[in-house]
Amino acid sequence: MRKYNALLSVVLVAIFLIHAILSGFVLYGVIRDAGKLLAWVGCWLVVLHAVFGVVLTIQTIKSRSASGKGYLRQNALFWTRRISGVCILVLAFFHFGLYGTMVDDKYVLFEFTALRLLTQLLLSAALFTHIFVNVRP
């Protein structure tokens, strides 16, 4: 299951990058479609990735409790991965429909407030942390 989750992670990073590029072009006014279908496919793959993560976390916690060794301080990366993943799931909901909407074949931007900026900065930080701690040398 870990190999499938790792492969899924690579696909998710690729979808994330394509979505970011297309969305930038939409905001700039070059194109009209930001790959909404691709974004929704990515969303469902994130859910699948989260399910894999929960299953693997439960397996790891059960094996630790069976051995009687927790090693909480030595497993800071383990918990950083889980916490950053949960933060991404929560903050992703703030990202949906944040920038604007289509009205009469034109993309109309919403007012970008300080709170919206904060949620997007936190999402970026959580994504960076999650990817950074999961990349192996």
N, C-alpha and C positions, 0 to 999 in steps of 0.2 A: 504494500500500500504506500510505503514511503516513496518508492520510485514513481508511482503514478502521481502522487502529490507533487513531487519535484518537477515532473514533466508538465503538470498542470500549472505550476508556478511560472515556468518559462513562457507558456502560452498566455498566461495572464499579463505578464510584463509586456509582451509584444502587443496584446490588445490595448493595454493601458497607453503605450506610446503612440499607437496609431490613433486612438481616441483623442489624445492630447494634441496631436498635430492637426487632425481634422477640425477639432473644436477651435483651435487657434485661427485656422483659415476662415471658419464661420464668423468668429468675432471680428476678424479683419474685413470680412465682406467679400472674400474671394470665391467661396463656395456657399451653397445653401444647405447641404446635408452633412451633418457631423458624424455620420455613421451610427445613427441611433440604434439600428438593429445590432450592429457590432457591440455597442455599449451594453445592450440588454443581454447579449450572449455572454459578454464579460461579467455582467452582474450575476448571472446564474452559475457561471464557472467559479466566481468568488464564493457563492453559497456552497458549492460542491467542495471547494478548497477548505472552507470552514468546517464542513462536516468531517472531512478527512482529518483535519486538525483536532477536532474534538475527540474522534475515535482514537487517534494516536496519543493524545494527552491522557485519556482514560487508561489506555493500555500501559503507558509509562508510569502513571501514578499507582496503578494496581501492582506493577512489578516492584516498585519502590517500597510499597507498604508490605509486600510479601517478604522482601529481604530485610526490612526493618531499618534501612538506611535512607534518610531523606536527602542529605547533602544540599540543603536549601541554598546556602551561600555559594556553593560550587556550581549551582544550576541557575545562575542569574540570567544567562542567555536563554535558557528554556522558558523562564517566566517572562522575559522581555519579549520573546516571540509571541507568546500567548496574549499578553496585555496589549501589545501594539496591534495584533490582529483584531482584537475586540474593539479597540479604538477606531480602526479602519472601518469596521462594520457599522459602528454607530455614526461616525462622521460622514460616511458615504450617503446616508439618508439626507444630510444637509446639502449635499452636492447636487442631488437630483433636481433639475429644474431651477437651479440657483441663478443662472446668468440671464435667462430670457425664454421667450417662446416664439413660435411661428404665428404671425398674423398676416393674412392675405399674401402669402408667399414671401414675406419679409421677416427676418429675425429681429424681434424687438427686445432690446435689453432692459432688464430690471435695474432699479437703483441699487448700486453696490455699496452697502453700508459697512460700517466698521465690524459689526457682528458677523456679517457674511465673510468679510475678509479674514477674521479670526478663525472661523470654522474651516476655511480653505487652507490657511497656514497650518492649523493643527492637523488637517488631513494630510498635507504634504509631509509634515514632520513624522506622522505615524507611518506613512508609506515608506519614507526614507529609512526610518528605524527598522521596520519590518524586513525590508529588502536587505539592508546592510547587515543585520545580525544573522540572516539566513544564507548569505553568500559564503560559501566555503572557499578557502584559499586554493 
